[in-house]
């Protein structure tokens, strides 16, 4: 039986999972903040490390539209900007879709063989 084990921590500093242990990593409403704090690269490197080959990284973030809710417009990422940030870290876009009026989701698949993984 499959189980869901939520973990809370700072993905930029590493999480307590072994290499290739996770089936799915969910990043909800944080990619824009990681970019601002210059933490996107270590976070995506860690997501790649803990995901199984062909594991899924699901990024949910605020649409690049002005007004509440969410962060100020200047730090929001468009769907294309988010893809451009994530893809070079060993991920390919599987699908994307709207999540209500204020969010989008992008499902990335970890590429099986990436010599620069860690």
Residue pairs with C-beta under 8 A, 6 or more apart in sequence:
2 23
7 15
7 16
7 17
9 15
9 16
11 27
11 42
11 43
11 46
11 47
12 34
12 37
12 39
12 42
12 43
12 46
13 42
14 46
15 46
15 50
17 50
18 50
19 49
19 50
19 118
20 49
20 50
20 51
20 52
20 53
20 55
21 50
21 52
22 50
22 51
22 52
22 55
23 51
23 52
23 55
23 56
24 51
24 55
24 56
24 57
24 58
25 47
25 50
25 51
25 55
25 56
25 57
25 58
26 58
26 60
27 43
27 47
27 57
27 58
27 59
27 60
27 61
28 60
28 61
29 60
29 61
29 62
29 70
29 103
30 43
30 61
31 40
31 59
31 61
31 77
31 82
31 85
31 86
32 61
32 62
32 71
32 75
32 76
32 77
33 39
33 71
33 75
34 40
34 43
35 75
35 77
35 85
36 75
40 85
41 89
44 57
44 85
44 86
44 89
44 91
45 89
45 117
45 118
47 57
47 89
48 89
48 90
48 91
48 110
48 114
48 117
48 118
49 117
49 118
51 57
51 110
52 110
53 110
53 112
53 113
54 109
54 110
54 112
55 109
55 110
56 94
56 107
56 108
56 109
56 110
57 86
57 91
57 107
57 108
57 109
57 110
58 105
58 106
58 107
58 108
59 82
59 86
59 105
59 106
59 108
60 99
60 103
60 104
60 105
61 76
61 77
61 82
61 103
61 104
62 69
62 70
62 71
62 76
62 102
62 103
63 76
63 78
63 79
63 98
63 102
63 103
63 104
64 73
64 76
64 77
64 78
64 81
65 73
65 76
65 102
66 73
69 102
70 76
70 102
77 85
79 96
79 104
79 106
82 104
82 106
83 93
83 96
83 106
86 106
86 108
87 93
87 108
90 110
90 111
90 114
90 116
90 117
91 108
91 109
91 110
91 111
92 108
92 109
92 111
93 106
93 107
93 108
94 107
94 108
94 109
95 106
95 107
96 104
96 105
96 106
96 107
97 104
97 105
98 104
98 105
99 105
